[in-house]
Amino acid sequence: MATIRDVAVDAGVSVGTVSKVLNNLYVKPGNREKVEASIKKLDYRVNTYARGLKAQQTHTVAILIPDLINPFFAMLVNDVEQVLAALGYRLLLCNSHNNADRELAYLNMARQNKVDGLIALTYSNLDEYLEAGLPVVSIDRHFSRQGICCVSGDNAEGGRLAAQQFIKTGCRNVIYIRNGSNLENETLKRGQAFLEACRKAGLSAEAMDFGEETTLQKEGVRRIHAFLEEIVRDGRCEYDGIFASSDVHAAVILKKLRELGVSVPRQVQLIGYDGLRVLNVGDYVVSSIEQPVQEMAVACADVLLKLIEKKPVESSIILPVRFVDGGTTK
Amino acid sequence: MATIRDVAVDAGVSVGTVSKVLNNLYVKPGNREKVEASIKKLDYRVNTYARGLKAQQTHTVAILIPDLINPFFAMLVNDVEQVLAALGYRLLLCNSHNNADRELAYLNMARQNKVDGLIALTYSNLDEYLEAGLPVVSIDRHFSRQGICCVSGDNAEGGRLAAQQFIKTGCRNVIYIRNGSNLENETLKRGQAFLEACRKAGLSAEAMDFGEETTLQKEGVRRIHAFLEEIVRDGRCEYDGIFASSDVHAAVILKKLRELGVSVPRQVQLIGYDGLRVLNVGDYVVSSIEQPVQEMAVACADVLLKLIEKKPVESSIILPVRFVDGGTTK
């Protein structure tokens, strides 16, 4: 029976493109027709892919993610579920809520072979907890264990795009505000590339780190508020450009700046990260670096299935990002 | 070994309250201390609940939901996962994307005993597809099969609260705009109670139905736009109050009204449904009827576990809602 890979080869496209067609996601003009023709020609049926695998498999994949409160995570899980379902896999949702014990319990479950693979957005040290045999795809994080593929948006490019916006609109004094793990990971490149590009262009560029929480919680919001009260005096802000490590941060910053009487973007420009929209259907919440959520989901599923089939995979897949204007930049 | 129910009895609170303490959710002052004392006294350990059940169980529950794009669904799934994880259950995420075939495939899986229970937000006819033995909790929908408990917010009260807001601020001519299934379900009460209360108070009150889609998609947005272009002429709207069946609808309506030069709330007041906030952390997106998401999640998990234990359950649980001011009402 034909596999999804046979369809891809026959149509002359990637497996990711076939996944997208099966899931009714956007593909380049012409590709849908090619894929549909190959599906018909080869009499490909969704699920034959999964059925061909050995019997002890559970056809279940776990996704380990901080929570679904941040819409970026919710959209990513939504798309991963859609792609995996079309390939005959079920998705176990494992929310860590930044709780190390809970994360460990989930990793334990994965290790005990109750899932065929794991997609993880985590800052725990997977190397310690996972057996070498378990197929793992990591989002935004590298691990030393061989064979874990890292899928991420192009964080360095994201940082540079934010810098370019501030540079070309004449900012002089900018700051990067972040939350999150300081362990070696892809998202650190956002700030590094941003600061480097700004400084190279002669701007004064600083960084402010608000700690390890992946999800912004009450204490994190309080700290950001206190900091903004420090840098804003009588409606004047020390900085004319603020780059935040997520749109959730940027939304918190935007609200507080306006409460403090600062006009955005006239006095201060603000750029977030992720490219989130109001209720996921409206306008961008802030100007932002938009992450390719659908592409990341397709890549995660595609690589994980290759690993389950014991095929070689790339050690990392970096996908393009873009700047989007959400009204908080000039 | 002590069960969660033993803890509840000892502390003199409901199982739901114990779940909330275990999950660090809000409980009434004093209850946390009582529950923690009972946990200590009885040496209760999370998971003993699950371990006490018979061996053929999978300790896996499926949640069938349209998608995670609407933040109301994402928040609900987030909270259900949190409560179930604390009780030793894993959550399979089943997104239907309003696709009947996909829904059927998931119901099939549930029927084949691969999960211990099902939490479903669906408009398919579960009666046809599920065996009588499978524990099912339904959100917002009643089914004829015995033993399916329906958990929902108080939709009739939500409709009346919206009507009260329009009545007390002097609206004369209001409309209810909705999407969604027309099968008998709890959410229909939103519009029914709203229209009845408005008419009783002497307002002109109409309803506009935009079809069956549970999730607002491109075609649904286009239809709403076309309708608004019809009812707005030269910046004047035929109605002075619009009540929408979800915040996602209300956000689409708000944006279009502003594009058409209508001032909200000065000329037209707008109320949505769900009580969603910008990126789930900021201000309310619109004035709305806030649903008790955490309480609904706790009730779903609590009732499902009772069903799994073959204990009697309520046939419906209706939880309180409240009006929240999001700046689109006077």
Chai-1 contact restraints between the chains, C-beta under 6 A:
chainA,res_idxA,chainB,res_idxB,connection_type,confidence,min_distance_angstrom,max_distance_angstrom,comment,restraint_id
A,D67,B,N78,contact,1.0,0.0,6.0,A-B,restraint_1
A,L68,B,A74,contact,1.0,0.0,6.0,A-B,restraint_2
A,L68,B,V77,contact,1.0,0.0,6.0,A-B,restraint_3
A,L68,B,N78,contact,1.0,0.0,6.0,A-B,restraint_4
A,I69,B,N78,contact,1.0,0.0,6.0,A-B,restraint_5
A,I69,B,N280,contact,1.0,0.0,6.0,A-B,restraint_6
A,A74,B,L68,contact,1.0,0.0,6.0,A-B,restraint_7
A,A74,B,A74,contact,1.0,0.0,6.0,A-B,restraint_8
A,V77,B,L68,contact,1.0,0.0,6.0,A-B,restraint_9
A,N78,B,D67,contact,1.0,0.0,6.0,A-B,restraint_10
A,N78,B,L68,contact,1.0,0.0,6.0,A-B,restraint_11
A,N78,B,I69,contact,1.0,0.0,6.0,A-B,restraint_12
A,E81,B,L93,contact,1.0,0.0,6.0,A-B,restraint_13
A,E81,B,N95,contact,1.0,0.0,6.0,A-B,restraint_14
A,R90,B,L92,contact,1.0,0.0,6.0,A-B,restraint_15
A,L91,B,L93,contact,1.0,0.0,6.0,A-B,restraint_16
A,L92,B,R90,contact,1.0,0.0,6.0,A-B,restraint_17
A,L92,B,L92,contact,1.0,0.0,6.0,A-B,restraint_18
A,L93,B,E81,contact,1.0,0.0,6.0,A-B,restraint_19
A,L93,B,L91,contact,1.0,0.0,6.0,A-B,restraint_20
A,L93,B,L93,contact,1.0,0.0,6.0,A-B,restraint_21
A,N95,B,E81,contact,1.0,0.0,6.0,A-B,restraint_22
A,V248,B,L279,contact,1.0,0.0,6.0,A-B,restraint_23
A,V248,B,V281,contact,1.0,0.0,6.0,A-B,restraint_24
A,A251,B,V278,contact,1.0,0.0,6.0,A-B,restraint_25
A,A251,B,L279,contact,1.0,0.0,6.0,A-B,restraint_26
A,A251,B,G282,contact,1.0,0.0,6.0,A-B,restraint_27
A,K255,B,G282,contact,1.0,0.0,6.0,A-B,restraint_28
A,V278,B,A251,contact,1.0,0.0,6.0,A-B,restraint_29
A,L279,B,V248,contact,1.0,0.0,6.0,A-B,restraint_30
A,L279,B,A251,contact,1.0,0.0,6.0,A-B,restraint_31
A,N280,B,I69,contact,1.0,0.0,6.0,A-B,restraint_32
A,V281,B,V248,contact,1.0,0.0,6.0,A-B,restraint_33
A,G282,B,A251,contact,1.0,0.0,6.0,A-B,restraint_34
A,G282,B,K255,contact,1.0,0.0,6.0,A-B,restraint_35
